[in-house]
Amino acid sequence: MTVDASVFPDLMFWTLSLEILIMCLLGGWFTFFGPMLGAAIMVLLRTFVGIYTEYWTLILGIVLMLLIFFMPDGVLGMILKSGIGSRKDASVFHPKA
């Protein structure tokens, strides 16, 4: 981001890359719409948790640990496995189906 011919170093910090990785993991790594869903969840989480505390990254870390242990396929992967995955129109969400 440049404003008046200046560059801000916070855009080059490693946490921005980590947020993109978490968005993909949260939504579903191997689905087409999964990263978009993960980005929406991440923005909502940052907005609503950030209202109550400035340490929203701690909550994000806890969510990430729970996600890796209990939902390794992400939110959309869990939805596909539970219900929509058996239908024929699941190929819209999961190209491998």
MMTF fields as JSON, N, C-alpha, C and O atoms, coordinates in Angstrom:
{
  "mmtfVersion": "1.0.0",
  "mmtfProducer": "UNKNOWN",
  "numBonds": 387,
  "numAtoms": 388,
  "numGroups": 97,
  "numChains": 1,
  "numModels": 1,
  "chainsPerModel": [1],
  "groupsPerChain": [97],
  "chainIdList": ["A"],
  "bondAtomList": [4, 2, 8, 6, 12, 10, 16, 14, 20, 18, 24, 22, 28, 26, 32, 30, 36, 34, 40, 38, 44, 42, 48, 46, 52, 50, 56, 54, 60, 58, 64, 62, 68, 66, 72, 70, 76, 74, 80, 78, 84, 82, 88, 86, 92, 90, 96, 94, 100, 98, 104, 102, 108, 106, 112, 110, 116, 114, 120, 118, 124, 122, 128, 126, 132, 130, 136, 134, 140, 138, 144, 142, 148, 146, 152, 150, 156, 154, 160, 158, 164, 162, 168, 166, 172, 170, 176, 174, 180, 178, 184, 182, 188, 186, 192, 190, 196, 194, 200, 198, 204, 202, 208, 206, 212, 210, 216, 214, 220, 218, 224, 222, 228, 226, 232, 230, 236, 234, 240, 238, 244, 242, 248, 246, 252, 250, 256, 254, 260, 258, 264, 262, 268, 266, 272, 270, 276, 274, 280, 278, 284, 282, 288, 286, 292, 290, 296, 294, 300, 298, 304, 302, 308, 306, 312, 310, 316, 314, 320, 318, 324, 322, 328, 326, 332, 330, 336, 334, 340, 338, 344, 342, 348, 346, 352, 350, 356, 354, 360, 358, 364, 362, 368, 366, 372, 370, 376, 374, 380, 378, 384, 382],
  "bondOrderList": [1, 1, 1, 1, 1, 1, 1, 1, 1, 1, 1, 1, 1, 1, 1, 1, 1, 1, 1, 1, 1, 1, 1, 1, 1, 1, 1, 1, 1, 1, 1, 1, 1, 1, 1, 1, 1, 1, 1, 1, 1, 1, 1, 1, 1, 1, 1, 1, 1, 1, 1, 1, 1, 1, 1, 1, 1, 1, 1, 1, 1, 1, 1, 1, 1, 1, 1, 1, 1, 1, 1, 1, 1, 1, 1, 1, 1, 1, 1, 1, 1, 1, 1, 1, 1, 1, 1, 1, 1, 1, 1, 1, 1, 1, 1, 1],
  "groupList": [{"groupName": "MET", "atomNameList": ["N", "CA", "C", "O"], "elementList": ["N", "C", "C", "O"], "formalChargeList": [0, 0, 0, 0], "bondAtomList": [1, 0, 2, 1, 3, 2], "bondOrderList": [1, 1, 2], "singleLetterCode": "M", "chemCompType": "L-PEPTIDE LINKING"}, {"groupName": "THR", "atomNameList": ["N", "CA", "C", "O"], "elementList": ["N", "C", "C", "O"], "formalChargeList": [0, 0, 0, 0], "bondAtomList": [1, 0, 2, 1, 3, 2], "bondOrderList": [1, 1, 2], "singleLetterCode": "T", "chemCompType": "L-PEPTIDE LINKING"}, {"groupName": "VAL", "atomNameList": ["N", "CA", "C", "O"], "elementList": ["N", "C", "C", "O"], "formalChargeList": [0, 0, 0, 0], "bondAtomList": [1, 0, 2, 1, 3, 2], "bondOrderList": [1, 1, 2], "singleLetterCode": "V", "chemCompType": "L-PEPTIDE LINKING"}, {"groupName": "ASP", "atomNameList": ["N", "CA", "C", "O"], "elementList": ["N", "C", "C", "O"], "formalChargeList": [0, 0, 0, 0], "bondAtomList": [1, 0, 2, 1, 3, 2], "bondOrderList": [1, 1, 2], "singleLetterCode": "D", "chemCompType": "L-PEPTIDE LINKING"}, {"groupName": "ALA", "atomNameList": ["N", "CA", "C", "O"], "elementList": ["N", "C", "C", "O"], "formalChargeList": [0, 0, 0, 0], "bondAtomList": [1, 0, 2, 1, 3, 2], "bondOrderList": [1, 1, 2], "singleLetterCode": "A", "chemCompType": "L-PEPTIDE LINKING"}, {"groupName": "SER", "atomNameList": ["N", "CA", "C", "O"], "elementList": ["N", "C", "C", "O"], "formalChargeList": [0, 0, 0, 0], "bondAtomList": [1, 0, 2, 1, 3, 2], "bondOrderList": [1, 1, 2], "singleLetterCode": "S", "chemCompType": "L-PEPTIDE LINKING"}, {"groupName": "PHE", "atomNameList": ["N", "CA", "C", "O"], "elementList": ["N", "C", "C", "O"], "formalChargeList": [0, 0, 0, 0], "bondAtomList": [1, 0, 2, 1, 3, 2], "bondOrderList": [1, 1, 2], "singleLetterCode": "F", "chemCompType": "L-PEPTIDE LINKING"}, {"groupName": "PRO", "atomNameList": ["N", "CA", "C", "O"], "elementList": ["N", "C", "C", "O"], "formalChargeList": [0, 0, 0, 0], "bondAtomList": [1, 0, 2, 1, 3, 2], "bondOrderList": [1, 1, 2], "singleLetterCode": "P", "chemCompType": "L-PEPTIDE LINKING"}, {"groupName": "LEU", "atomNameList": ["N", "CA", "C", "O"], "elementList": ["N", "C", "C", "O"], "formalChargeList": [0, 0, 0, 0], "bondAtomList": [1, 0, 2, 1, 3, 2], "bondOrderList": [1, 1, 2], "singleLetterCode": "L", "chemCompType": "L-PEPTIDE LINKING"}, {"groupName": "TRP", "atomNameList": ["N", "CA", "C", "O"], "elementList": ["N", "C", "C", "O"], "formalChargeList": [0, 0, 0, 0], "bondAtomList": [1, 0, 2, 1, 3, 2], "bondOrderList": [1, 1, 2], "singleLetterCode": "W", "chemCompType": "L-PEPTIDE LINKING"}, {"groupName": "GLU", "atomNameList": ["N", "CA", "C", "O"], "elementList": ["N", "C", "C", "O"], "formalChargeList": [0, 0, 0, 0], "bondAtomList": [1, 0, 2, 1, 3, 2], "bondOrderList": [1, 1, 2], "singleLetterCode": "E", "chemCompType": "L-PEPTIDE LINKING"}, {"groupName": "ILE", "atomNameList": ["N", "CA", "C", "O"], "elementList": ["N", "C", "C", "O"], "formalChargeList": [0, 0, 0, 0], "bondAtomList": [1, 0, 2, 1, 3, 2], "bondOrderList": [1, 1, 2], "singleLetterCode": "I", "chemCompType": "L-PEPTIDE LINKING"}, {"groupName": "CYS", "atomNameList": ["N", "CA", "C", "O"], "elementList": ["N", "C", "C", "O"], "formalChargeList": [0, 0, 0, 0], "bondAtomList": [1, 0, 2, 1, 3, 2], "bondOrderList": [1, 1, 2], "singleLetterCode": "C", "chemCompType": "L-PEPTIDE LINKING"}, {"groupName": "GLY", "atomNameList": ["N", "CA", "C", "O"], "elementList": ["N", "C", "C", "O"], "formalChargeList": [0, 0, 0, 0], "bondAtomList": [1, 0, 2, 1, 3, 2], "bondOrderList": [1, 1, 2], "singleLetterCode": "G", "chemCompType": "PEPTIDE LINKING"}, {"groupName": "ARG", "atomNameList": ["N", "CA", "C", "O"], "elementList": ["N", "C", "C", "O"], "formalChargeList": [0, 0, 0, 0], "bondAtomList": [1, 0, 2, 1, 3, 2], "bondOrderList": [1, 1, 2], "singleLetterCode": "R", "chemCompType": "L-PEPTIDE LINKING"}, {"groupName": "TYR", "atomNameList": ["N", "CA", "C", "O"], "elementList": ["N", "C", "C", "O"], "formalChargeList": [0, 0, 0, 0], "bondAtomList": [1, 0, 2, 1, 3, 2], "bondOrderList": [1, 1, 2], "singleLetterCode": "Y", "chemCompType": "L-PEPTIDE LINKING"}, {"groupName": "LYS", "atomNameList": ["N", "CA", "C", "O"], "elementList": ["N", "C", "C", "O"], "formalChargeList": [0, 0, 0, 0], "bondAtomList": [1, 0, 2, 1, 3, 2], "bondOrderList": [1, 1, 2], "singleLetterCode": "K", "chemCompType": "L-PEPTIDE LINKING"}, {"groupName": "HIS", "atomNameList": ["N", "CA", "C", "O"], "elementList": ["N", "C", "C", "O"], "formalChargeList": [0, 0, 0, 0], "bondAtomList": [1, 0, 2, 1, 3, 2], "bondOrderList": [1, 1, 2], "singleLetterCode": "H", "chemCompType": "L-PEPTIDE LINKING"}],
  "groupTypeList": [0, 1, 2, 3, 4, 5, 2, 6, 7, 3, 8, 0, 6, 9, 1, 8, 5, 8, 10, 11, 8, 11, 0, 12, 8, 8, 13, 13, 9, 6, 1, 6, 6, 13, 7, 0, 8, 13, 4, 4, 11, 0, 2, 8, 8, 14, 1, 6, 2, 13, 11, 15, 1, 10, 15, 9, 1, 8, 11, 8, 13, 11, 2, 8, 0, 8, 8, 11, 6, 6, 0, 7, 3, 13, 2, 8, 13, 0, 11, 8, 16, 5, 13, 11, 13, 5, 14, 16, 3, 4, 5, 2, 6, 17, 7, 16, 4],
  "groupIdList": [1, 2, 3, 4, 5, 6, 7, 8, 9, 10, 11, 12, 13, 14, 15, 16, 17, 18, 19, 20, 21, 22, 23, 24, 25, 26, 27, 28, 29, 30, 31, 32, 33, 34, 35, 36, 37, 38, 39, 40, 41, 42, 43, 44, 45, 46, 47, 48, 49, 50, 51, 52, 53, 54, 55, 56, 57, 58, 59, 60, 61, 62, 63, 64, 65, 66, 67, 68, 69, 70, 71, 72, 73, 74, 75, 76, 77, 78, 79, 80, 81, 82, 83, 84, 85, 86, 87, 88, 89, 90, 91, 92, 93, 94, 95, 96, 97],
  "secStructList": [7, 5, 1, 1, 1, 7, 5, 7, 4, 4, 4, 4, 1, 2, 2, 2, 2, 2, 2, 2, 2, 2, 2, 2, 2, 2, 2, 7, 6, 6, 1, 1, 1, 2, 2, 2, 2, 2, 2, 2, 2, 2, 2, 2, 2, 2, 2, 2, 2, 2, 2, 2, 7, 1, 7, 2, 2, 2, 2, 2, 2, 2, 2, 2, 2, 2, 2, 2, 2, 2, 7, 6, 6, 2, 2, 2, 2, 2, 2, 2, 2, 2, 6, 4, 4, 4, 1, 4, 4, 4, 4, 4, 6, 7, 6, 6, 7],
  "xCoordList": [0.836, 0.0, 0.884, 1.785, 0.648, 1.425, 0.497, -0.569, 0.917, 0.199, 1.238, 2.181, 1.069, 2.02, 3.452, 4.372, 3.633, 4.952, 5.65, 6.872, 4.883, 5.476, 4.965, 3.878, 5.748, 5.402, 5.378, 6.256, 4.359, 4.236, 4.776, 4.364, 5.684, 6.296, 5.372, 5.687, 4.244, 3.354, 2.719, 2.244, 2.7, 2.165, 3.143, 2.746, 4.409, 5.412, 5.701, 6.59, 4.982, 5.209, 4.618, 3.668, 5.154, 4.779, 3.352, 2.802, 2.741, 1.396, 0.346, -0.678, 0.581, -0.354, -0.375, -1.443, 0.785, 0.844, 0.2, -0.468, 0.394, -0.214, -1.73, -2.432, -2.244, -3.701, -4.293, -5.369, -3.617, -4.108, -4.1, -5.032, -3.083, -3.021, -4.141, -4.765, -4.397, -5.47, -6.833, -7.716, -7.016, -8.274, -8.523, -9.643, -7.479, -7.618, -7.906, -8.757, -7.214, -7.45, -8.839, -9.5, -9.272, -10.554, -11.718, -12.653, -11.672, -12.769, -12.741, -13.788, -11.591, -11.445, -10.396, -10.596, -9.305, -8.147, -8.403, -7.967, -9.092, -9.238, -10.585, -11.028, -11.237, -12.49, -12.319, -11.434, -13.151, -13.028, -13.497, -12.829, -14.64, -15.196, -14.71, -15.044, -13.935, -13.465, -12.647, -12.947, -11.612, -10.848, -11.679, -11.413, -12.685, -13.554, -14.4, -14.587, -14.908, -15.664, -14.757, -15.161, -13.542, -12.587, -12.246, -12.084, -12.133, -11.855, -13.022, -12.819, -14.241, -15.417, -15.47, -15.748, -15.205, -15.208, -14.109, -14.307, -12.959, -11.826, -12.126, -11.802, -12.733, -13.066, -14.126, -14.032, -15.125, -16.148, -15.556, -15.891, -14.67, -14.024, -13.196, -13.254, -12.425, -11.59, -12.453, -12.108, -13.559, -14.417, -15.107, -15.052, -15.752, -16.545, -15.7, -16.031, -14.636, -13.774, -12.937, -12.643, -12.55, -11.767, -12.504, -11.882, -13.825, -14.614, -14.391, -14.336, -14.264, -14.192, -12.773, -12.565, -11.796, -10.424, -9.458, -9.756, -8.313, -7.286, -6.43, -5.6, -6.619, -5.857, -6.655, -6.744, -7.23, -8.04, -7.193, -7.721, -5.883, -5.023, -4.883, -4.642, -5.029, -5.029, -6.244, -6.124, -7.399, -8.611, -8.435, -8.869, -7.801, -7.551, -6.636, -6.845, -5.642, -4.761, -5.493, -5.251, -6.378, -7.181, -8.103, -8.24, -8.734, -9.597, -8.784, -9.256, -7.58, -6.724, -6.344, -6.36, -6.004, -5.67, -6.869, -6.734, -8.038, -9.247, -9.586, -10.026, -9.379, -9.648, -8.75, -9.222, -7.49, -6.547, -6.864, -6.755, -7.254, -7.536, -8.893, -9.007, -9.923, -11.279, -11.888, -12.794, -11.416, -11.942, -10.792, -10.621, -10.003, -8.851, -9.231, -8.399, -10.474, -10.92, -11.563, -12.0, -11.633, -12.217, -13.723, -14.325, -14.31, -15.752, -16.52, -17.463, -16.127, -16.84, -16.634, -17.547, -15.45, -15.219, -16.092, -16.579, -16.295, -17.167, -18.619, -19.339, -19.041, -20.404, -20.605, -21.641, -19.631, -19.74, -19.79, -20.537, -19.009, -19.015, -20.306, -20.745, -20.92, -22.096, -23.387, -24.249, -23.557, -24.853, -24.811, -25.265, -24.279, -24.315, -23.402, -23.608, -22.416, -21.448, -22.048, -21.432, -23.233, -23.857, -24.719, -25.161, -24.964, -25.806, -24.981, -23.759, -25.663, -24.975, -24.456, -23.459, -25.108, -24.681, -23.505, -23.134, -22.92, -21.766, -20.546, -19.588, -20.546, -19.397, -19.205, -18.12, -20.216, -20.063, -19.123, -18.31, -19.237, -18.404, -17.096, -16.086, -17.092, -15.918, -15.673, -16.377, -14.684, -14.478, -14.146, -14.368, -13.625, -13.245, -14.437, -14.318, -15.598, -16.774, -17.399, -18.403],
  "yCoordList": [-1.171, 0.0, 1.238, 1.35, 2.144, 3.379, 4.576, 4.651, 5.479, 6.729, 7.836, 7.84, 8.757, 9.873, 9.363, 9.863, 8.37, 7.808, 7.201, 7.29, 6.585, 5.906, 4.469, 4.166, 3.607, 2.194, 1.833, 2.233, 1.07, 0.685, -0.733, -1.639, -0.944, -2.27, -3.319, -4.506, -2.929, -3.926, -4.815, -5.905, -4.38, -5.222, -6.312, -7.265, -6.188, -7.19, -8.122, -8.968, -7.989, -8.814, -10.197, -10.337, -11.214, -12.607, -12.934, -13.937, -12.131, -12.456, -12.336, -13.018, -11.493, -11.39, -12.699, -13.164, -13.283, -14.577, -15.667, -16.551, -15.609, -16.599, -16.47, -17.48, -15.26, -15.078, -15.714, -16.309, -15.6, -16.208, -17.727, -18.385, -18.285, -19.727, -20.181, -21.215, -19.426, -19.767, -19.669, -20.481, -18.697, -18.589, -19.846, -20.355, -20.337, -21.553, -22.765, -23.586, -22.886, -24.009, -23.948, -24.975, -22.771, -22.599, -22.958, -23.636, -22.521, -22.794, -24.188, -24.819, -24.67, -25.975, -25.899, -25.227, -26.566, -26.44, -26.986, -26.387, -28.096, -28.781, -28.534, -29.347, -27.449, -27.089, -25.753, -24.971, -25.495, -24.25, -23.043, -22.01, -23.177, -22.057, -22.018, -21.088, -23.0, -23.064, -21.867, -21.295, -21.455, -20.281, -19.0, -18.135, -18.874, -17.693, -17.724, -16.697, -18.903, -19.05, -18.793, -18.141, -19.304, -19.067, -17.596, -17.116, -16.874, -15.433, -14.697, -13.784, -15.097, -14.453, -14.727, -13.824, -15.969, -16.312, -15.563, -15.09, -15.462, -14.777, -13.289, -12.737, -12.648, -11.228, -11.034, -10.104, -11.9, -11.805, -12.041, -11.34, -13.037, -13.322, -12.135, -11.746, -11.556, -10.406, -9.213, -8.486, -9.015, -7.876, -8.028, -7.119, -9.166, -9.32, -9.597, -9.121, -10.344, -10.581, -9.342, -9.043, -8.615, -7.398, -6.294, -5.385, -6.364, -5.383, -5.548, -4.564, -6.796, -7.084, -7.132, -6.864, -7.466, -7.555, -7.195, -7.384, -6.682, -6.392, -7.616, -7.592, -8.671, -9.904, -10.928, -12.096, -10.484, -11.391, -12.471, -13.522, -12.242, -13.274, -14.478, -15.589, -14.277, -15.399, -16.286, -17.511, -15.685, -16.437, -17.143, -18.283, -16.468, -17.067, -18.283, -19.284, -18.209, -19.355, -20.543, -21.687, -20.275, -21.341, -21.972, -23.193, -21.125, -21.638, -22.475, -23.513, -22.042, -22.785, -24.15, -25.144, -24.206, -25.506, -26.441, -27.619, -25.931, -26.757, -27.213, -28.344, -26.33, -26.659, -27.787, -28.713, -27.72, -28.749, -30.094, -31.129, -30.093, -31.357, -31.95, -33.163, -31.113, -31.633, -31.483, -32.237, -30.539, -30.341, -30.129, -29.019, -31.156, -30.955, -30.613, -30.091, -30.895, -30.55, -29.178, -28.765, -28.469, -27.137, -27.181, -28.25, -26.015, -25.902, -26.469, -27.239, -26.097, -26.577, -28.072, -28.771, -28.56, -30.004, -30.775, -31.857, -30.225, -30.866, -30.857, -31.84, -29.758, -29.671, -30.678, -31.34, -30.798, -31.745, -33.183, -33.998, -33.502, -34.87, -35.187, -36.337, -34.17, -34.447, -34.54, -35.345, -33.754, -33.761, -33.613, -34.495, -32.525, -32.222, -33.165, -33.365, -33.735, -34.574, -35.778, -36.324, -36.214, -37.369, -36.993, -37.869, -35.704, -35.267, -35.085, -34.946, -35.089, -34.949, -33.54, -33.368, -32.522, -31.158, -30.751, -29.577, -31.681, -31.376, -31.057, -30.482, -31.412, -31.119, -29.621, -29.19, -28.821, -27.369, -26.9, -26.001, -27.513, -27.113, -27.877, -27.336, -29.088, -29.954, -30.579, -31.515, -30.077, -30.538, -32.021, -32.605, -32.644, -34.062, -34.99, -36.172, -34.486, -35.322, -35.756, -36.469],
  "zCoordList": [0.0, 0.0, 0.0, 0.831, -0.894, -0.933, -0.766, -1.378, 0.052, 0.268, 0.227, 1.019, -0.68, -0.828, -0.988, -0.34, -1.85, -2.184, -0.968, -0.846, -0.072, 1.074, 1.122, 0.629, 1.712, 1.822, 3.298, 4.063, 3.688, 5.084, 5.269, 4.545, 6.215, 6.386, 6.973, 6.905, 7.547, 8.135, 7.067, 7.385, 5.826, 4.755, 4.328, 3.657, 4.704, 4.362, 5.531, 5.433, 6.617, 7.793, 7.566, 6.796, 8.214, 7.951, 8.377, 7.923, 9.222, 9.682, 8.575, 8.625, 7.591, 6.475, 5.673, 5.274, 5.44, 4.749, 5.587, 5.052, 6.889, 7.771, 7.778, 7.843, 7.711, 7.671, 6.414, 6.477, 5.29, 4.052, 4.176, 3.713, 4.782, 5.008, 5.942, 5.703, 6.987, 7.926, 7.245, 7.522, 6.366, 5.627, 4.792, 4.745, 4.14, 3.327, 4.205, 3.863, 5.321, 6.227, 6.851, 7.007, 7.199, 7.867, 6.947, 7.373, 5.719, 4.799, 4.221, 4.076, 3.895, 3.271, 2.185, 1.173, 2.377, 1.511, 0.105, -0.878, 0.003, -1.279, -1.936, -2.747, -1.613, -2.249, -2.95, -2.601, -3.925, -4.69, -3.876, -3.849, -3.219, -2.458, -1.011, -0.278, -0.593, 0.782, 1.23, 2.279, 0.471, 0.898, 0.969, 1.804, 0.098, 0.168, 1.436, 2.088, 1.781, 3.027, 4.225, 5.188, 4.165, 5.244, 5.4, 6.522, 4.293, 4.366, 5.014, 5.814, 4.667, 5.268, 6.765, 7.554, 7.158, 8.586, 9.323, 10.443, 8.688, 9.313, 9.523, 10.574, 8.543, 8.672, 9.753, 10.553, 9.78, 10.826, 12.209, 13.164, 12.311, 13.592, 14.049, 15.215, 13.136, 13.489, 13.895, 14.826, 13.209, 13.509, 14.859, 15.688, 15.087, 16.307, 17.544, 18.63, 17.405, 18.563, 18.847, 20.004, 17.792, 17.968, 18.689, 19.238, 18.695, 19.442, 20.942, 21.679, 21.389, 22.818, 23.365, 24.549, 22.533, 23.019, 21.906, 20.726, 22.284, 21.281, 20.996, 20.087, 21.752, 21.571, 20.766, 21.147, 19.657, 18.859, 18.21, 17.845, 18.055, 17.466, 18.396, 17.926, 19.699, 20.629, 20.382, 20.362, 20.195, 19.871, 18.53, 18.364, 17.576, 16.268, 16.394, 15.709, 17.245, 17.469, 18.076, 17.693, 19.012, 19.62, 18.575, 18.514, 17.752, 16.685, 15.704, 15.24, 15.386, 14.466, 15.029, 14.303, 16.306, 16.919, 16.918, 16.587, 17.283, 17.266, 15.847, 15.635, 14.891, 13.498, 13.008, 12.348, 13.317, 12.862, 13.502, 12.845, 14.767, 15.443, 15.086, 14.909, 14.976, 14.839, 13.442, 13.089, 12.65, 11.292, 10.314, 9.81, 10.033, 9.147, 7.711, 6.969, 7.298, 5.949, 5.876, 4.802, 6.979, 7.001, 7.174, 7.274, 7.206, 7.423, 6.227, 6.406, 5.025, 3.843, 3.642, 3.204, 3.958, 3.878, 4.847, 4.521, 6.04, 7.016, 6.536, 6.709, 5.94, 5.415, 4.295, 4.233, 3.417, 2.304, 2.795, 2.252, 3.811, 4.347, 5.088, 5.109, 5.698, 6.513, 5.72, 6.071, 4.671, 4.02, 2.524, 1.795, 2.067, 0.642, -0.14, -1.337, 0.503, -0.188, -0.877, -1.792, -0.469, -1.091, -2.285, -3.028, -2.479, -3.591, -4.851, -4.796, -5.99, -7.266, -7.504, -8.206, -6.936, -7.174, -6.29, -6.269, -5.571, -4.732, -5.572, -5.055, -6.861, -7.709, -7.887, -8.278, -7.616, -7.682, -6.585, -6.798, -5.404, -4.287, -4.237, -3.788, -4.676, -4.574, -5.944, -6.323, -6.7, -8.063, -8.184, -9.245, -7.139, -7.203, -7.102, -7.424, -6.658, -6.449, -7.76, -7.758]
}
